[in-house]
Amino acid sequence: MDGGEEEFAGNVIEYIGLEPNSEYANIPLFIKTKEGDKDNTTVSFTTTALELTTKPSKPVSSTTAILLAETNMSDAEVSCGFEYKRNDAPEDMAGTKVFCPVASGQMAGRLKNLKDDVYYKYRAFYQSSAGNMYYGDWQYIFTGDVAVEFDPILYTYGATVVRENEATISGYALAGSEDFTEQGFEYWAETRANGGANAPHHMPAALNEHFFVQASGIALRATLTDLDAGTVYKYRVYGKVGDQYYYGSEQAFTTTGTYTPPTYTITFANWDGATLQSSQVEEGTLPEYTGATPERPEDEQYIYTFNGWSPAIVAATADATYTAQYVSKDKHEGLGEVPSDQVQSTKLLRNGVLYIERNGKTYTVTGAEVK
């Protein structure tokens, strides 16, 4: 554990790189308030004994093997992995060390470019920040008679840093018999956290829309940005081999703050483009026209009746304009059925309905006499 001062957000501090089974006393610690004040204190604790068990390897091809170990180290530890060398190498010859992450008490690494006629040995290790080494027992590797295939191993860790609009997530993806062609994280908004009677309406498409972010290496890490505040997100590690996807378990985090849905300008316009109503509508809310029934003046040929909106009204996802639609009716339709001796006629408009008056009688435009 190095000296110096470093700030961490949240209410949990995890120290890594410590000596196993050792006592640490009066470590300086301060708590910083939102106002910027510091409350200085100290902490003391004793670490547990290290458990580090090297497990038998899993050869996945004639040149590749998966190395495995079990441990009680935290997932946050980074100075751990495997040491390997040829089995016939001198005992005092140092092996090659590769660092691997810890996931829920498991360590796994992928060793490539092995020779199928050579025996190798390997063991798990932990290196403290002071440089002290701790080892598991040796296990052995031989890939000369491999005739099986192994699926990848994927773990998804909990989120480490979560804010209103971003979060840092991690995990690891260890390829099996075939290398990954793509790997990283899949994530999506699951629900809004601020529920209750006054919760905003939500656009269904905004939830459960899946996104992918790629990450390299065995130990994967990514910072997700442009997230919504007050929202529950789920995520998982993925690896792709050809067209086949493999996934780690799902994890979740909730961004801080309160979700405020965006609003859009929704306009209802008449046939000639004149605005009848314009208002701000929350995302996911179905716009509603609350004005008087739209009208279109008759012309020399037709009379018009309102017949809904175009396009069809849908939940708000962007600014939109809906235009009033009308059905038209020819004013002269059916006049041929009026008796031929009724030559003189006058058009009458009563309550928006057109009538024909001839020789003192009133007819509809279809020729029916109005009593």
Buried (B, 14 or more C-beta within 10 A) or exposed (E): EEEEEEEEEEEEEEBBBBBBEEEBEEEEEEEEEEEEEEEEEEEEEEBEEBEBBBBEBBBBBBBBBBBBBBBEBEBBBBBBBBBBBBBEEEEEEEBEEBBBBBBEEBBBBBBEEBEEEEBBBBBBBBBBEEEEEBBBEBBEBBBEEBEEEBBBBBBBBEBBEBBBBEBBBBBBBBBBBBEBEEBBBBBEBBBBBBEEEEEBEBBEEBBEEEEEBEBEEBBBBBEBEEBBBBBBBBBBBBBBBEEEEBBBEEBBBBBBBEBEBBBBEBBBBBBEEEEBBEBEBBBBBEBEBEEEEBBBEBEEEBBBEBEEBEEEBEBBEEEBBBBBBBEBBEBEEBBEEBEEEBEEEEEEEEEEEBBBBBEEEBBBBEBEEEE
